[in-house]
Amino acid sequence: MNYRWMMRRLHGWGVSRHKLRGGFLHTRLGDRVLHRELWIPTRESFALAVLVGLPVTIIPFLPLQTVIACAVGFLLGANIPVCFLLQFLSNPATAVIQLPACYLVGELILGGDLSQLYAQVRAHPMTAVSGHNLWALYLGSFVLGPLLGALGYLGTKIIWREPPPRRPPSGPVGQSRPPIPPVRRKKPA
């Protein structure tokens, strides 16, 4: 599955700039919903989507993650499909890493001992999501989320380079090329 496949799928479902014009979202949200950057990734809109999407996906057990990420992305001008796709990083396969990491960071902020906490999480992983430990879990997610979002934003800005501007056509300095005359075809006799 790649980005083009997803865009074709969204277009088939009726989520495209052309199909949105005059529809429910366009009448409620205005012309901003048709901006190109919201649907086709540019360097800035992709980086903003990472900045918005990662903190939302890190928060555990958050209902309506996708709706929240897309709404905040819309308000900030981030790429909506990227905000949508980033929410799939929070799934049962990644929870094995995400929940203990958030818990450990939260406990460290609250003043816990790292070696003791690590041994406790290794022995009883479900203690991170029960009782008093939920405070540490959510505190860790509220610290890790913005940190990972900022790192993703900066990483996107560093990795994604804009193409260099096009050079003007070669010719004498300060002069432009003369226009090319149209080709005239002879009419058959």
GUNUMAR-882261 format. One record per residue: x negated, y negated, z of N, C-alpha, C in turn. Coordinates in steps of 0.001 Angstrom, whole numbers, padded with zeros to 6 digits, always signed. Last residue first. Example, Ala and Ser with C-alpha at 12.3 -4.5 7.8 and 13.67 -1.06 7.14 Angstrom:
<pts>
-012850+002250+007080-013670+001060+007140-012900-000030+007870-013190+005690+007800-012300+004500+007800-013200+003300+007800
</pts>
This chain:
<pts>
+005410-021541-051032+006105-022168-052153+007220-021343-052689+005075-021815-047500+005063-020991-048715+005899-021632-049811+003285-024519-046098+004571-023840-046276+004500-023022-047553+000332-024333-044232+000987-024643-045503+002276-023855-045607-000065-025625-040986+000032-024475-041892+000770-024900-043143-002291-027353-039072-001108-027475-039962-001145-026303-040938-003230-027595-035816-003404-026824-037045-002123-026924-037842-003909-030795-034349-003096-029575-034490-003354-028900-035820-007228-031763-033292-006025-031983-034122-005235-030683-034242-008266-032278-030047-008311-031335-031162-007046-031535-031988-009548-035439-028957-008501-034414-028973-008627-033533-030211-013025-035713-028060-011857-036164-028829-010805-035067-028853-014163-035596-024677-014092-035019-026017-012898-035588-026763-015266-038569-023020-014508-037323-023086-014499-036824-024521-018113-039950-021514-017211-039862-022653-016477-038528-022604-019859-039809-019406-018905-040919-019426-017938-040882-020587-022337-038216-021236-021912-038688-019921-020970-039872-020092-021382-036036-023895-022088-037230-023419-021486-037725-022114-020580-032774-022597-020561-033803-023628-021342-034987-023123-018610-030222-021109-019905-030826-021415-019766-031790-022582-015792-030771-018961-016367-030276-020213-017683-030992-020512-016462-030566-015391-015834-031184-016567-016489-030660-017837-016235-027533-013509-017022-028637-014033-016296-029260-015208-014050-026731-010871-014450-026585-012268-015226-027813-012713-015219-026078-007564-014398-026827-008508-014942-026676-009922-015597-022662-006428-016128-024010-006659-015264-024759-007666-013028-021116-004435-013878-021146-005631-014404-022563-005855-013427-020801-000902-012700-021371-002021-013606-021340-003253-013931-017823+000903-014497-019031+000316-013612-019495-000832-013354-016143+003644-012635-016531+002437-013186-017870+001950-015055-016074+005934-015128-015047+004897-014502-015503+003585-014411-018368+007457-015794-018096+007078-015864-017138+005897-011637-018233+007786-012215-019434+007186-013649-019191+006718-011471-015754+009061-010862-015932+007750-011455-017141+007045-012789-016374+011471-013314-015350+010579-012756-015465+009174-011037-018279+012549-012394-018674+012175-013024-017663+011226-008781-016583+012900-008685-017824+012123-010069-018244+011638-009818-014611+014590-009330-014255+013260-009222-015456+012345-010353-016180+016845-011452-015496+016161-011050-015069+014744-007736-016961+017445-008723-017987+017091-009916-017355+016375-006612-014423+018025-006060-015255+016958-007052-016318+016497-008147-013625+020219-008242-012869+018970-007685-013652+017787-007231-015665+021997-008660-015503+021704-008855-014743+020392-004453-015283+022148-004989-016501+021534-006477-016405+021194-004672-012507+023299-003947-012878+022082-004473-014148+021437-006076-012490+025763-006646-011857+024578-005982-012299+023279-004269-013893+027454-005642-014378+027269-006239-013809+025982-001937-012521+027369-001866-013962+027110-003250-014596+026997-002848-009992+028088-002367-010201+026714-002279-011682+026378-003515-010435+030770-004550-010066+029808-004112-010286+028369-000953-010923+031755-001974-011957+031859-003099-011682+030867+000249-008433+031286+000707-009608+030537-000282-010762+030619-001305-006821+033055-001144-006486+031638-000751-007714+030826-000973-008014+035542-002310-007985+034944-002227-007703+033446+001756-007511+035851+001244-008892+035879-000115-008957+035207+001876-004734+035829+002430-005458+034686+001960-006911+034664+000988-003810+038257+000010-003887+037171+000552-004588+035935+003109-003469+039924+002310-004685+040075+001351-004885+038893+004807-001253+037723+004755-002002+038979+003965-003288+038923+002983-000123+034866+004005+000069+035891+003743-000845+037081+000972+000175+033009+002265-000354+032571+003355-000156+033605-001242+001315+034125-001401-000017+033535-000058-000633+033165-000637+003869+034822-000625+002880+035901-000742+001466+035355-000992+005542+032693+000327+004912+032836+000385+003910+033987-003566+006679+032911-003331+005585+031965-001993+004871+032162-005490+007734+035208-004032+007588+035151-003684+006421+034221-008245+007846+034523-007608+008940+035258-006086+008910+035112-008746+005457+033147-009088+006735+032519-008364+007900+033197-007955+003578+035058-007216+003654+033795-007513+004961+033082-009873+004101+037074-008442+004237+037371-007635+004384+036085-012254+003483+035768-012026+004856+036245-010546+005098+036523-011808+000752+035355-011991+001647+034217-011737+003091+034619-011693-000191+037990-010521-000301+037118-010620+000653+035937-014326+000315+038852-013207+000957+039545-011956+000932+038664-015758-001325+037092-016007+000115+037115-014856+000871+037781-014674-003947+037658-014578-003344+036333-014766-001825+036365-012607-005067+040203-013918-004495+039909-013808-003679+038626-010570-008105+039917-010789-006683+040139-012210-006266+039769-009586-010724+039574-010673-010451+040515-010912-008994+040802-007875-011497+037592-007344-011500+038951-008393-011126+040000-009506-011015+035433-009154-012404+035733-008626-012514+037164-009526-008233+035550-010777-008972+035734-010512-010431+036069-006832-007722+034967-007359-007386+036295-008681-008092+036569-006772-008598+032272-005928-009214+033295-006427-008940+034702-008573-006807+031099-008856-008252+031073-008034-008966+032134-007208-004379+031572-008536-004612+032141-008898-006092+032159-004826-004793+030088-004785-004557+031531-006132-004867+032176-005775-005047+027476-005050-006165+028106-005030-006020+029625-006900-002479+027216-007740-003672+027073-007066-004875+027726-004675-000735+027544-005762-000753+028537-006650-001986+028447-003150-001673+025199-002655-001786+026571-003763-001706+027624-004849-001158+022875-004319-002478+023213-003923-002599+024686-005409+001574+022667-006502+000614+022832-005979-000708+023395-002929+002717+022510-003947+003408+023290-005138+002487+023565-001577+001263+020643-001287+000990+022058-002305+001650+022975-002042+002187+018129-002956+001149+018626-002696+000817+020091+000021+004062+017911-001364+004486+017696-002356+003460+018245+002426+002614+018316+001988+003608+019300+000536+004069+019126+001560-000806+017390+002311+000428+017199+001799+001463+018203+000772-003624+016127+001232-003194+017440+002136-001979+017252+000451-004092+013503-000749-003707+014248-000394-003231+015645+002740-005089+012485+002613-003638+012453+001296-003162+013070+002463-007774+012437+003219-007216+013554+003157-005697+013587+001256-008420+010067+000419-008348+011266+001156-007744+012455+003378-008645+008270+002557-007440+008255+001683-007312+009494+004399-011228+008929+005242-010034+009014+004387-008774+009129+002268-012867+008289+002786-012852+009671+003611-011602+009910+002226-012295+005552+001084-011887+006378+001491-011871+007848+004679-013408+004672+004443-011959+004563+003258-011481+005405+004218-016229+005411+005250-015422+006056+005000-013911+005881+001498-018164+006117+002021-017237+005129+002963-016245+005811+002372-021221+007875+001565-020017+007665+002245-019123+006634+003563-023539+008764+003162-023462+007358+002264-022269+007070+004656-023699+011273+003276-024161+011107+002790-024117+009662+007225-022652+010913+007076-024005+011452+005675-024566+011226+006598-020079+009992+007320-021014+009128+007134-022447+009611+005371-019012+012274+004610-019169+011034+005272-020136+010072+007559-018919+013971+006449-019813+014314+005579-020047+013087+009055-017008+012484+009613-018336+012791+008505-019329+013130+007350-014782+012422+007741-015435+011163+008316-016826+011408+007160-014184+015182+005961-014516+014403+006320-015240+013113+009869-013637+015810+009147-014712+016495+007939-015141+015667+010390-011453+014139+011192-012675+014015+010457-013853+014644+008536-009580+015102+008476-010031+013719+009227-011338+013537+009345-009145+017771+008025-009687+017456+007986-010291+016066+011688-008310+019144+011775-009241+018025+010434-009907+017714+010307-007801+022414+011331-007551+021394+011314-008653+020339+007263-006699+023497+007974-007928+023139+009031-007603+022092+005435-004836+024501+006861-004649+024762+007681-005913+024468+002587-007017+024782+003219-005691+024790+004718-005754+025104+001131-009186+022570+002019-009163+023737+002779-007835+023750-000110-008971+020098-000831-008467+021270+000087-008362+022491+001507-010263+018248+001449-008808+018213+000737-008215+019421+001038-012944+018861+002381-012396+019055+002331-010869+019088-001677-013316+018208-001217-013480+019594+000166-012888+019849-001542-012652+015333-002254-011826+016309-001825-012075+017750+000022-014692+014022+000457-013304+014105-000245-012469+015162-001321-017187+014093+000017-017032+014686+000345-015566+014958-003768-016695+012876-003740-017450+014130-002400-017292+014848-002903-015493+010530-003673-014693+011492-003645-015368+012855-001660-017707+009383-000870-016507+009668-001592-015602+010657-003831-019415+009042-002783-019784+009997-001916-018581+010362-005163-017982+007031-005817-018184+008330-004795-018575+009401-003264-018192+004991-003629-016873+005501-004271-016997+006877-003230-020953+004559-002004-020297+005027-002292-018893+005570-005930-021433+003728-005396-022052+004940-004158-021321+005450-006183-019867+001375-007153-019747+002469-006560-020268+003781-002950-018562+000581-004096-019402+000289-005037-019261+001474-000556-016198-000431-001605-016599+000505-002662-017502-000121+002704-017099-001032+001488-016647-001711+000305-017115-000882+004584-018120+000784+004809-016811+000170+003577-016256-000525+003877-020586+001745+004584-019681+002650+004675-018266+002087+002818-021922-000405+001898-021418+000607+002569-020452+001577+005069-022849-001858+004257-021751-002382+003368-021122-001308+008157-023526-000365+006758-023897-000551+005940-022672-000912+010768-022935+000226+010316-022619-001125+008860-022983-001362+011336-023885+002689+011293-022433+002565+010786-022019+001178+011609-026608+002277+010355-026113+002837+010234-024601+002703+014128-027300+001513+013159-026990+000466+011848-026448+001005+016225-025773+004099+015787-026822+003184+014718-026344+002203+017474-024026+005817+016134-024490+006162+015579-025556+005220+020067-023545+004732+019882-023801+006170+018542-024457+006491+019731-023171+001997+020703-024173+002443+020512-024511+003918+017792-021162+002028+017495-022450+001408+018479-023525+001869+019132-019020+003243+017968-019630+003897+017653-021007+003330+021211-018571+001292+021508-018887+002687+020333-019587+003371+020200-020061-001886+020718-019022-001016+020926-019517+000405+018910-021883-003457+020359-021949-003407+020998-020912-002499+016197-019796-003825+016745-021104-004196+018271-021039-004245+015449-017166-003516+015862-017903-002322+016515-019241-002656+014582-016299-005977+015864-015786-005496+016361-016516-004250+012119-017658-006158+013153-017870-007172+014530-017434-006666+010689-016687-003981+010992-018116-004062+012136-018376-005048+012179-013747-002613+011203-014412-003470+011613-015872-003569+013723-011329-001616+012935-012285-000857+011830-012798-001773+015093-009278-002811+015680-010610-002863+014935-011641-002046+013913-006857-003035+014899-007012-001962+015549-008387-001965+012051-007372-005025+013183-006483-005312+014282-006591-004269+010270-008919-003569+010985-009529-004690+012206-008685-005062+009289-006993-001813+010054-008124-001290+010858-008800-002388+007966-005382-003731+009044-004820-002926+009920-005943-002356+006018-007150-004680+007024-006622-005608+008224-006056-004860+004592-007514-002290+005273-008655-002896+006324-008199-003909+003594-004931-001880+004524-005499-000916+005295-006681-001523+001923-004670-004104+003039-003753-003942+004081-004345-003006+000083-006690-003504+000932-006811-004703+002151-005892-004611-001141-005681-001175-000359-006911-001117+000561-007050-002325-000683-002092-000957-001469-003315-001005-000540-004515-001086-000856+001175+000000+000000+000000+000000-000895-001228+000000
</pts>
